[in-house]
Amino acid sequence: MFAGSNSSTESDSEAVLPAGGTVTSFYVQLAGPPGTAKSYTFTLRHWNAAGTLETPTGVSCTITGTAVPLQCSTSSFTPVSFAAGELIDVEVDPSGNPTSQTAFWSATY
């Protein structure tokens, strides 16, 4: 349902939501480990149709170290509602200079 790309340009990584709905869970998987004492934190972001960042969603999860599985998920948050035409993306925050990895994410919407 969601498509985007890895980019430091926000508009390149946002996906337009074709219908209104509510995000109730969030899942991320990495293609490989970040590395010892290193991590990636992934945060779901909500933009209105005008391109203004809404109040922080509070939806995030972290993948750390070398242990498997290389995934994180959460459903312990207040559901986030979106209107048709609003935008969704994921902010990625590395810690400890992790190994570059491809990430895949999804959300129950």
Secondary structure, DSSP 8 states (H G I E B T S, - for coil): -------SSHHHH-EE-SS-EEE-EEEEEESS--EEEEEEEEEEEEE-TTS-B-S----EEEEEES-S--EEEE--S--EEE-TT-EEEEEEEEESS-----EEEEEE-
